Amino acid sequence: MSEVRIAEGESIEGALKRFKKKIQKAGILSEIKRRERYEKPSVKRKRKAEAARKRRS
């Protein structure tokens, strides 16, 4: 759970910007996008293998 405390005198826009950055860093947005639709197990294996290949190089 990510939360951002608003400092006294801080604008809502600034706090929202910090919140979005924190969410992005935690990987929550990418997780939501990944879960939007069903992914077949074979596709999931291919995606994981590709990610592992990218990490090794």
PQR file of N, CA, C, O and H, with PARSE charges and radii, in Angstrom:
ATOM      1  N   MET A   1       0.853  -1.163   0.000 -0.4000 1.5000
ATOM      2  CA  MET A   1       0.000   0.000   0.000 -0.0000 2.0000
ATOM      3  C   MET A   1       0.901   1.228   0.000  0.5500 1.7000
ATOM      4  O   MET A   1       1.741   1.388   0.885 -0.5500 1.4000
ATOM      5  N   SER A   2       0.727   2.071  -0.969 -0.4000 1.5000
ATOM      6  CA  SER A   2       1.515   3.288  -1.065 -0.0000 2.0000
ATOM      7  C   SER A   2       0.685   4.458  -0.584  0.5500 1.7000
ATOM      8  O   SER A   2      -0.501   4.576  -0.889 -0.5500 1.4000
ATOM      9  H   SER A   2       0.044   1.940  -1.688  0.4000 1.0000
ATOM     10  N   GLU A   3       1.326   5.304   0.162 -0.4000 1.5000
ATOM     11  CA  GLU A   3       0.636   6.503   0.614 -0.0000 2.0000
ATOM     12  C   GLU A   3       1.616   7.666   0.614  0.5500 1.7000
ATOM     13  O   GLU A   3       2.827   7.489   0.739 -0.5500 1.4000
ATOM     14  H   GLU A   3       2.290   5.208   0.410  0.4000 1.0000
ATOM     15  N   VAL A   4       1.058   8.851   0.472 -0.4000 1.5000
ATOM     16  CA  VAL A   4       1.862  10.065   0.456 -0.0000 2.0000
ATOM     17  C   VAL A   4       1.232  11.038   1.438  0.5500 1.7000
ATOM     18  O   VAL A   4       0.037  11.327   1.363 -0.5500 1.4000
ATOM     19  H   VAL A   4       0.074   8.995   0.370  0.4000 1.0000
ATOM     20  N   ARG A   5       2.026  11.526   2.335 -0.4000 1.5000
ATOM     21  CA  ARG A   5       1.536  12.510   3.296 -0.0000 2.0000
ATOM     22  C   ARG A   5       1.748  13.902   2.713  0.5500 1.7000
ATOM     23  O   ARG A   5       2.821  14.229   2.206 -0.5500 1.4000
ATOM     24  H   ARG A   5       2.996  11.291   2.396  0.4000 1.0000
ATOM     25  N   ILE A   6       0.711  14.700   2.799 -0.4000 1.5000
ATOM     26  CA  ILE A   6       0.786  16.053   2.248 -0.0000 2.0000
ATOM     27  C   ILE A   6       1.333  16.983   3.317  0.5500 1.7000
ATOM     28  O   ILE A   6       0.785  17.070   4.416 -0.5500 1.4000
ATOM     29  H   ILE A   6      -0.161  14.435   3.211  0.4000 1.0000
ATOM     30  N   ALA A   7       2.401  17.667   2.995 -0.4000 1.5000
ATOM     31  CA  ALA A   7       3.007  18.620   3.913 -0.0000 2.0000
ATOM     32  C   ALA A   7       2.179  19.898   3.946  0.5500 1.7000
ATOM     33  O   ALA A   7       1.424  20.198   3.021 -0.5500 1.4000
ATOM     34  H   ALA A   7       2.845  17.596   2.102  0.4000 1.0000
ATOM     35  N   GLU A   8       2.338  20.623   5.010 -0.4000 1.5000
ATOM     36  CA  GLU A   8       1.599  21.876   5.138 -0.0000 2.0000
ATOM     37  C   GLU A   8       2.033  22.845   4.043  0.5500 1.7000
ATOM     38  O   GLU A   8       3.221  23.109   3.860 -0.5500 1.4000
ATOM     39  H   GLU A   8       2.951  20.380   5.761  0.4000 1.0000
ATOM     40  N   GLY A   9       1.061  23.360   3.334 -0.4000 1.5000
ATOM     41  CA  GLY A   9       1.348  24.318   2.271 -0.0000 2.0000
ATOM     42  C   GLY A   9       1.680  23.668   0.934  0.5500 1.7000
ATOM     43  O   GLY A   9       1.916  24.367  -0.052 -0.5500 1.4000
ATOM     44  H   GLY A   9       0.096  23.146   3.483  0.4000 1.0000
ATOM     45  N   GLU A  10       1.700  22.352   0.889 -0.4000 1.5000
ATOM     46  CA  GLU A  10       2.008  21.667  -0.368 -0.0000 2.0000
ATOM     47  C   GLU A  10       0.753  21.586  -1.228  0.5500 1.7000
ATOM     48  O   GLU A  10      -0.349  21.367  -0.725 -0.5500 1.4000
ATOM     49  H   GLU A  10       1.508  21.784   1.690  0.4000 1.0000
ATOM     50  N   SER A  11       0.936  21.763  -2.508 -0.4000 1.5000
ATOM     51  CA  SER A  11      -0.208  21.712  -3.416 -0.0000 2.0000
ATOM     52  C   SER A  11      -0.623  20.262  -3.653  0.5500 1.7000
ATOM     53  O   SER A  11       0.172  19.336  -3.493 -0.5500 1.4000
ATOM     54  H   SER A  11       1.831  21.941  -2.916  0.4000 1.0000
ATOM     55  N   ILE A  12      -1.864  20.092  -4.030 -0.4000 1.5000
ATOM     56  CA  ILE A  12      -2.387  18.765  -4.344 -0.0000 2.0000
ATOM     57  C   ILE A  12      -1.666  18.203  -5.563  0.5500 1.7000
ATOM     58  O   ILE A  12      -1.394  17.004  -5.631 -0.5500 1.4000
ATOM     59  H   ILE A  12      -2.510  20.844  -4.160  0.4000 1.0000
ATOM     60  N   GLU A  13      -1.358  19.067  -6.521 -0.4000 1.5000
ATOM     61  CA  GLU A  13      -0.671  18.622  -7.732 -0.0000 2.0000
ATOM     62  C   GLU A  13       0.702  18.038  -7.404  0.5500 1.7000
ATOM     63  O   GLU A  13       1.110  17.028  -7.979 -0.5500 1.4000
ATOM     64  H   GLU A  13      -1.579  20.040  -6.466  0.4000 1.0000
ATOM     65  N   GLY A  14       1.408  18.679  -6.477 -0.4000 1.5000
ATOM     66  CA  GLY A  14       2.730  18.180  -6.082 -0.0000 2.0000
ATOM     67  C   GLY A  14       2.641  16.830  -5.391  0.5500 1.7000
ATOM     68  O   GLY A  14       3.448  15.934  -5.639 -0.5500 1.4000
ATOM     69  H   GLY A  14       1.077  19.499  -6.010  0.4000 1.0000
ATOM     70  N   ALA A  15       1.641  16.698  -4.514 -0.4000 1.5000
ATOM     71  CA  ALA A  15       1.457  15.435  -3.812 -0.0000 2.0000
ATOM     72  C   ALA A  15       1.045  14.331  -4.788  0.5500 1.7000
ATOM     73  O   ALA A  15       1.492  13.191  -4.665 -0.5500 1.4000
ATOM     74  H   ALA A  15       0.986  17.426  -4.313  0.4000 1.0000
ATOM     75  N   LEU A  16       0.198  14.670  -5.751 -0.4000 1.5000
ATOM     76  CA  LEU A  16      -0.232  13.700  -6.749 -0.0000 2.0000
ATOM     77  C   LEU A  16       0.952  13.244  -7.604  0.5500 1.7000
ATOM     78  O   LEU A  16       1.057  12.070  -7.959 -0.5500 1.4000
ATOM     79  H   LEU A  16      -0.165  15.597  -5.852  0.4000 1.0000
ATOM     80  N   LYS A  17       1.826  14.169  -7.924 -0.4000 1.5000
ATOM     81  CA  LYS A  17       3.014  13.857  -8.709 -0.0000 2.0000
ATOM     82  C   LYS A  17       3.918  12.876  -7.947  0.5500 1.7000
ATOM     83  O   LYS A  17       4.429  11.914  -8.521 -0.5500 1.4000
ATOM     84  H   LYS A  17       1.741  15.123  -7.636  0.4000 1.0000
ATOM     85  N   ARG A  18       4.106  13.138  -6.636 -0.4000 1.5000
ATOM     86  CA  ARG A  18       4.912  12.238  -5.813 -0.0000 2.0000
ATOM     87  C   ARG A  18       4.257  10.869  -5.697  0.5500 1.7000
ATOM     88  O   ARG A  18       4.942   9.846  -5.721 -0.5500 1.4000
ATOM     89  H   ARG A  18       3.690  13.919  -6.170  0.4000 1.0000
ATOM     90  N   PHE A  19       2.921  10.846  -5.569 -0.4000 1.5000
ATOM     91  CA  PHE A  19       2.193   9.586  -5.466 -0.0000 2.0000
ATOM     92  C   PHE A  19       2.351   8.766  -6.741  0.5500 1.7000
ATOM     93  O   PHE A  19       2.626   7.568  -6.677 -0.5500 1.4000
ATOM     94  H   PHE A  19       2.365  11.677  -5.549  0.4000 1.0000
ATOM     95  N   LYS A  20       2.181   9.402  -7.895 -0.4000 1.5000
ATOM     96  CA  LYS A  20       2.329   8.695  -9.169 -0.0000 2.0000
ATOM     97  C   LYS A  20       3.730   8.117  -9.321  0.5500 1.7000
ATOM     98  O   LYS A  20       3.895   6.993  -9.796 -0.5500 1.4000
ATOM     99  H   LYS A  20       1.958  10.375  -7.946  0.4000 1.0000
ATOM    100  N   LYS A  21       4.743   8.888  -8.916 -0.4000 1.5000
ATOM    101  CA  LYS A  21       6.123   8.429  -9.018 -0.0000 2.0000
ATOM    102  C   LYS A  21       6.348   7.220  -8.101  0.5500 1.7000
ATOM    103  O   LYS A  21       7.032   6.267  -8.476 -0.5500 1.4000
ATOM    104  H   LYS A  21       4.609   9.801  -8.530  0.4000 1.0000
ATOM    105  N   LYS A  22       5.771   7.270  -6.909 -0.4000 1.5000
ATOM    106  CA  LYS A  22       5.912   6.173  -5.961 -0.0000 2.0000
ATOM    107  C   LYS A  22       5.232   4.901  -6.471  0.5500 1.7000
ATOM    108  O   LYS A  22       5.772   3.802  -6.337 -0.5500 1.4000
ATOM    109  H   LYS A  22       5.215   8.043  -6.605  0.4000 1.0000
ATOM    110  N   ILE A  23       4.053   5.060  -7.050 -0.4000 1.5000
ATOM    111  CA  ILE A  23       3.315   3.930  -7.622 -0.0000 2.0000
ATOM    112  C   ILE A  23       4.094   3.317  -8.780  0.5500 1.7000
ATOM    113  O   ILE A  23       4.179   2.095  -8.904 -0.5500 1.4000
ATOM    114  H   ILE A  23       3.615   5.952  -7.159  0.4000 1.0000
ATOM    115  N   GLN A  24       4.655   4.163  -9.617 -0.4000 1.5000
ATOM    116  CA  GLN A  24       5.428   3.688 -10.777 -0.0000 2.0000
ATOM    117  C   GLN A  24       6.648   2.910 -10.303  0.5500 1.7000
ATOM    118  O   GLN A  24       6.969   1.859 -10.856 -0.5500 1.4000
ATOM    119  H   GLN A  24       4.587   5.155  -9.517  0.4000 1.0000
ATOM    120  N   LYS A  25       7.328   3.420  -9.285 -0.4000 1.5000
ATOM    121  CA  LYS A  25       8.531   2.777  -8.777 -0.0000 2.0000
ATOM    122  C   LYS A  25       8.209   1.425  -8.142  0.5500 1.7000
ATOM    123  O   LYS A  25       9.007   0.491  -8.230 -0.5500 1.4000
ATOM    124  H   LYS A  25       7.068   4.274  -8.835  0.4000 1.0000
ATOM    125  N   ALA A  26       7.055   1.320  -7.512 -0.4000 1.5000
ATOM    126  CA  ALA A  26       6.647   0.066  -6.875 -0.0000 2.0000
ATOM    127  C   ALA A  26       6.191  -0.973  -7.889  0.5500 1.7000
ATOM    128  O   ALA A  26       6.075  -2.152  -7.556 -0.5500 1.4000
ATOM    129  H   ALA A  26       6.407   2.078  -7.441  0.4000 1.0000
ATOM    130  N   GLY A  27       5.932  -0.551  -9.121 -0.4000 1.5000
ATOM    131  CA  GLY A  27       5.521  -1.484 -10.168 -0.0000 2.0000
ATOM    132  C   GLY A  27       4.042  -1.819 -10.135  0.5500 1.7000
ATOM    133  O   GLY A  27       3.621  -2.810 -10.732 -0.5500 1.4000
ATOM    134  H   GLY A  27       6.026   0.406  -9.392  0.4000 1.0000
ATOM    135  N   ILE A  28       3.261  -1.026  -9.462 -0.4000 1.5000
ATOM    136  CA  ILE A  28       1.831  -1.308  -9.325 -0.0000 2.0000
ATOM    137  C   ILE A  28       1.101  -1.095 -10.645  0.5500 1.7000
ATOM    138  O   ILE A  28       0.229  -1.888 -10.999 -0.5500 1.4000
ATOM    139  H   ILE A  28       3.603  -0.221  -8.978  0.4000 1.0000
ATOM    140  N   LEU A  29       1.438  -0.047 -11.372 -0.4000 1.5000
ATOM    141  CA  LEU A  29       0.769   0.224 -12.649 -0.0000 2.0000
ATOM    142  C   LEU A  29       1.012  -0.889 -13.663  0.5500 1.7000
ATOM    143  O   LEU A  29       0.089  -1.310 -14.361 -0.5500 1.4000
ATOM    144  H   LEU A  29       2.147   0.598 -11.084  0.4000 1.0000
ATOM    145  N   SER A  30       2.241  -1.360 -13.743 -0.4000 1.5000
ATOM    146  CA  SER A  30       2.531  -2.428 -14.701 -0.0000 2.0000
ATOM    147  C   SER A  30       1.813  -3.714 -14.297  0.5500 1.7000
ATOM    148  O   SER A  30       1.398  -4.490 -15.157 -0.5500 1.4000
ATOM    149  H   SER A  30       2.990  -1.018 -13.176  0.4000 1.0000
ATOM    150  N   GLU A  31       1.666  -3.942 -12.991 -0.4000 1.5000
ATOM    151  CA  GLU A  31       0.942  -5.119 -12.515 -0.0000 2.0000
ATOM    152  C   GLU A  31      -0.537  -5.033 -12.887  0.5500 1.7000
ATOM    153  O   GLU A  31      -1.132  -6.030 -13.296 -0.5500 1.4000
ATOM    154  H   GLU A  31       2.003  -3.312 -12.292  0.4000 1.0000
ATOM    155  N   ILE A  32      -1.120  -3.872 -12.750 -0.4000 1.5000
ATOM    156  CA  ILE A  32      -2.533  -3.675 -13.100 -0.0000 2.0000
ATOM    157  C   ILE A  32      -2.739  -3.912 -14.595  0.5500 1.7000
ATOM    158  O   ILE A  32      -3.680  -4.599 -14.993 -0.5500 1.4000
ATOM    159  H   ILE A  32      -0.637  -3.062 -12.417  0.4000 1.0000
ATOM    160  N   LYS A  33      -1.867  -3.350 -15.414 -0.4000 1.5000
ATOM    161  CA  LYS A  33      -1.990  -3.524 -16.857 -0.0000 2.0000
ATOM    162  C   LYS A  33      -1.842  -4.994 -17.249  0.5500 1.7000
ATOM    163  O   LYS A  33      -2.516  -5.469 -18.163 -0.5500 1.4000
ATOM    164  H   LYS A  33      -1.103  -2.792 -15.090  0.4000 1.0000
ATOM    165  N   ARG A  34      -0.962  -5.705 -16.555 -0.4000 1.5000
ATOM    166  CA  ARG A  34      -0.744  -7.119 -16.857 -0.0000 2.0000
ATOM    167  C   ARG A  34      -1.975  -7.948 -16.499  0.5500 1.7000
ATOM    168  O   ARG A  34      -2.279  -8.927 -17.180 -0.5500 1.4000
ATOM    169  H   ARG A  34      -0.415  -5.319 -15.812  0.4000 1.0000
ATOM    170  N   ARG A  35      -2.679  -7.571 -15.451 -0.4000 1.5000
ATOM    171  CA  ARG A  35      -3.843  -8.335 -14.997 -0.0000 2.0000
ATOM    172  C   ARG A  35      -5.151  -7.912 -15.664  0.5500 1.7000
ATOM    173  O   ARG A  35      -6.204  -8.471 -15.356 -0.5500 1.4000
ATOM    174  H   ARG A  35      -2.433  -6.776 -14.897  0.4000 1.0000
ATOM    175  N   GLU A  36      -5.105  -6.948 -16.559 -0.4000 1.5000
ATOM    176  CA  GLU A  36      -6.329  -6.469 -17.209 -0.0000 2.0000
ATOM    177  C   GLU A  36      -7.023  -7.563 -18.017  0.5500 1.7000
ATOM    178  O   GLU A  36      -8.251  -7.588 -18.098 -0.5500 1.4000
ATOM    179  H   GLU A  36      -4.250  -6.494 -16.810  0.4000 1.0000
ATOM    180  N   ARG A  37      -6.260  -8.451 -18.604 -0.4000 1.5000
ATOM    181  CA  ARG A  37      -6.860  -9.514 -19.413 -0.0000 2.0000
ATOM    182  C   ARG A  37      -6.160 -10.832 -19.107  0.5500 1.7000
ATOM    183  O   ARG A  37      -5.038 -10.861 -18.601 -0.5500 1.4000
ATOM    184  H   ARG A  37      -5.263  -8.431 -18.538  0.4000 1.0000
ATOM    185  N   TYR A  38      -6.852 -11.917 -19.427 -0.4000 1.5000
ATOM    186  CA  TYR A  38      -6.317 -13.251 -19.164 -0.0000 2.0000
ATOM    187  C   TYR A  38      -5.119 -13.535 -20.056  0.5500 1.7000
ATOM    188  O   TYR A  38      -5.104 -13.195 -21.239 -0.5500 1.4000
ATOM    189  H   TYR A  38      -7.763 -11.894 -19.838  0.4000 1.0000
ATOM    190  N   GLU A  39      -4.132 -14.156 -19.469 -0.4000 1.5000
ATOM    191  CA  GLU A  39      -2.932 -14.525 -20.206 -0.0000 2.0000
ATOM    192  C   GLU A  39      -2.774 -16.050 -20.138  0.5500 1.7000
ATOM    193  O   GLU A  39      -2.708 -16.627 -19.053 -0.5500 1.4000
ATOM    194  H   GLU A  39      -4.144 -14.432 -18.508  0.4000 1.0000
ATOM    195  N   LYS A  40      -2.715 -16.682 -21.294 -0.4000 1.5000
ATOM    196  CA  LYS A  40      -2.573 -18.130 -21.335 -0.0000 2.0000
ATOM    197  C   LYS A  40      -1.243 -18.533 -20.689  0.5500 1.7000
ATOM    198  O   LYS A  40      -0.263 -17.791 -20.758 -0.5500 1.4000
ATOM    199  H   LYS A  40      -2.769 -16.212 -22.175  0.4000 1.0000
ATOM    200  N   PRO A  41      -1.219 -19.715 -20.062 -0.5600 1.5000
ATOM    201  CA  PRO A  41       0.018 -20.169 -19.411  0.2800 2.0000
ATOM    202  C   PRO A  41       1.213 -20.230 -20.362  0.5500 1.7000
ATOM    203  O   PRO A  41       2.337 -19.932 -19.959 -0.5500 1.4000
ATOM    204  N   SER A  42       0.983 -20.614 -21.617 -0.4000 1.5000
ATOM    205  CA  SER A  42       2.099 -20.683 -22.565 -0.0000 2.0000
ATOM    206  C   SER A  42       2.658 -19.289 -22.854  0.5500 1.7000
ATOM    207  O   SER A  42       3.869 -19.114 -22.993 -0.5500 1.4000
ATOM    208  H   SER A  42       0.070 -20.856 -21.944  0.4000 1.0000
ATOM    209  N   VAL A  43       1.777 -18.316 -22.941 -0.4000 1.5000
ATOM    210  CA  VAL A  43       2.210 -16.935 -23.186 -0.0000 2.0000
ATOM    211  C   VAL A  43       2.964 -16.409 -21.970  0.5500 1.7000
ATOM    212  O   VAL A  43       3.957 -15.693 -22.104 -0.5500 1.4000
ATOM    213  H   VAL A  43       0.794 -18.458 -22.828  0.4000 1.0000
ATOM    214  N   LYS A  44       2.485 -16.771 -20.785 -0.4000 1.5000
ATOM    215  CA  LYS A  44       3.128 -16.340 -19.541 -0.0000 2.0000
ATOM    216  C   LYS A  44       4.550 -16.898 -19.466  0.5500 1.7000
ATOM    217  O   LYS A  44       5.477 -16.187 -19.079 -0.5500 1.4000
ATOM    218  H   LYS A  44       1.678 -17.352 -20.676  0.4000 1.0000
ATOM    219  N   ARG A  45       4.723 -18.183 -19.839 -0.4000 1.5000
ATOM    220  CA  ARG A  45       6.059 -18.795 -19.832 -0.0000 2.0000
ATOM    221  C   ARG A  45       6.981 -18.089 -20.811  0.5500 1.7000
ATOM    222  O   ARG A  45       8.141 -17.826 -20.494 -0.5500 1.4000
ATOM    223  H   ARG A  45       3.969 -18.761 -20.154  0.4000 1.0000
ATOM    224  N   LYS A  46       6.470 -17.778 -22.007 -0.4000 1.5000
ATOM    225  CA  LYS A  46       7.286 -17.083 -23.010 -0.0000 2.0000
ATOM    226  C   LYS A  46       7.721 -15.715 -22.509  0.5500 1.7000
ATOM    227  O   LYS A  46       8.870 -15.313 -22.692 -0.5500 1.4000
ATOM    228  H   LYS A  46       5.528 -17.992 -22.265  0.4000 1.0000
ATOM    229  N   ARG A  47       6.786 -14.996 -21.868 -0.4000 1.5000
ATOM    230  CA  ARG A  47       7.093 -13.656 -21.366 -0.0000 2.0000
ATOM    231  C   ARG A  47       8.158 -13.726 -20.274  0.5500 1.7000
ATOM    232  O   ARG A  47       9.084 -12.915 -20.249 -0.5500 1.4000
ATOM    233  H   ARG A  47       5.853 -15.323 -21.720  0.4000 1.0000
ATOM    234  N   LYS A  48       8.023 -14.700 -19.372 -0.4000 1.5000
ATOM    235  CA  LYS A  48       9.002 -14.849 -18.291 -0.0000 2.0000
ATOM    236  C   LYS A  48      10.372 -15.236 -18.839  0.5500 1.7000
ATOM    237  O   LYS A  48      11.394 -14.739 -18.366 -0.5500 1.4000
ATOM    238  H   LYS A  48       7.271 -15.359 -19.392  0.4000 1.0000
ATOM    239  N   ALA A  49      10.397 -16.122 -19.835 -0.4000 1.5000
ATOM    240  CA  ALA A  49      11.666 -16.535 -20.439 -0.0000 2.0000
ATOM    241  C   ALA A  49      12.338 -15.351 -21.134  0.5500 1.7000
ATOM    242  O   ALA A  49      13.554 -15.181 -21.049 -0.5500 1.4000
ATOM    243  H   ALA A  49       9.567 -16.525 -20.220  0.4000 1.0000
ATOM    244  N   GLU A  50      11.547 -14.545 -21.811 -0.4000 1.5000
ATOM    245  CA  GLU A  50      12.090 -13.363 -22.497 -0.0000 2.0000
ATOM    246  C   GLU A  50      12.658 -12.369 -21.482  0.5500 1.7000
ATOM    247  O   GLU A  50      13.715 -11.780 -21.712 -0.5500 1.4000
ATOM    248  H   GLU A  50      10.559 -14.683 -21.880  0.4000 1.0000
ATOM    249  N   ALA A  51      11.962 -12.183 -20.367 -0.4000 1.5000
ATOM    250  CA  ALA A  51      12.443 -11.263 -19.329 -0.0000 2.0000
ATOM    251  C   ALA A  51      13.755 -11.773 -18.729  0.5500 1.7000
ATOM    252  O   ALA A  51      14.666 -10.989 -18.463 -0.5500 1.4000
ATOM    253  H   ALA A  51      11.104 -12.661 -20.179  0.4000 1.0000
ATOM    254  N   ALA A  52      13.847 -13.084 -18.518 -0.4000 1.5000
ATOM    255  CA  ALA A  52      15.076 -13.667 -17.982 -0.0000 2.0000
ATOM    256  C   ALA A  52      16.226 -13.501 -18.981  0.5500 1.7000
ATOM    257  O   ALA A  52      17.360 -13.218 -18.594 -0.5500 1.4000
ATOM    258  H   ALA A  52      13.106 -13.720 -18.733  0.4000 1.0000
ATOM    259  N   ARG A  53      15.920 -13.678 -20.259 -0.4000 1.5000
ATOM    260  CA  ARG A  53      16.939 -13.513 -21.310 -0.0000 2.0000
ATOM    261  C   ARG A  53      17.445 -12.075 -21.332  0.5500 1.7000
ATOM    262  O   ARG A  53      18.641 -11.839 -21.503 -0.5500 1.4000
ATOM    263  H   ARG A  53      14.999 -13.908 -20.573  0.4000 1.0000
ATOM    264  N   LYS A  54      16.548 -11.120 -21.162 -0.4000 1.5000
ATOM    265  CA  LYS A  54      16.949  -9.705 -21.163 -0.0000 2.0000
ATOM    266  C   LYS A  54      17.825  -9.393 -19.956  0.5500 1.7000
ATOM    267  O   LYS A  54      18.780  -8.624 -20.060 -0.5500 1.4000
ATOM    268  H   LYS A  54      15.576 -11.311 -21.023  0.4000 1.0000
ATOM    269  N   ARG A  55      17.498  -9.991 -18.801 -0.4000 1.5000
ATOM    270  CA  ARG A  55      18.288  -9.730 -17.591 -0.0000 2.0000
ATOM    271  C   ARG A  55      19.704 -10.278 -17.708  0.5500 1.7000
ATOM    272  O   ARG A  55      20.653  -9.681 -17.199 -0.5500 1.4000
ATOM    273  H   ARG A  55      16.721 -10.615 -18.716  0.4000 1.0000
ATOM    274  N   ARG A  56      19.842 -11.430 -18.390 -0.4000 1.5000
ATOM    275  CA  ARG A  56      21.159 -12.048 -18.526 -0.0000 2.0000
ATOM    276  C   ARG A  56      22.075 -11.269 -19.459  0.5500 1.7000
ATOM    277  O   ARG A  56      23.288 -11.259 -19.249 -0.5500 1.4000
ATOM    278  H   ARG A  56      19.071 -11.915 -18.804  0.4000 1.0000
ATOM    279  N   SER A  57      21.535 -10.616 -20.480 -0.4000 1.5000
ATOM    280  CA  SER A  57      22.392  -9.929 -21.448 -0.0000 2.0000
ATOM    281  C   SER A  57      22.773  -8.566 -21.003  0.5500 1.7000
ATOM    282  O   SER A  57      23.493  -7.864 -21.713 -0.5500 1.4000
ATOM    283  H   SER A  57      20.550 -10.623 -20.651  0.4000 1.0000
TER
END
